Amino acid sequence: MFQPRIPVNPLPTGLVTPLVQPTTTTDIEPRHDVEPVACNHQHDHAPAPVPAAPRVQVPAVRLTPAGLVTVVAGGAGLVLIVGTVLVSMLLAVAISAASVTICAVVLRSLLKSRHQR
């Protein structure tokens, strides 16, 4: 149930993939008919040492008192600007709703007076 299912060949869609059992080292027999290839260079059996990559030090952000005041003032200015824009949009919606209400009341009174005559 928990063995992986590895497809041998791609099958058309809709067909079930057969279960492939992995081979073990005891199942593989060595081939004696293959001769090793001779090469013309010397093998270096000791791996070459890999130099360590130099660590790049990222400087920490340090704020001076003047820089801190600038950041705080910029944040406060941004909050004020965003607040002003949001309040003005809310005010525009409120004015539009009030004007639509006034138009509805005027139309209702005109239609009511016309039916009474």
Protein Blocks (a to p, Z undefined) as FASTA:
>chain_A
ZZccddfbdcdehiacdddddddfklpccdfkbccdddfbdcdfbdcddddddddddddd
dddfklmmmmmmmmmmmmmmmmmmmmmmmmmmmmmmmmmmmmmmmmmmmmmmmmmZZ
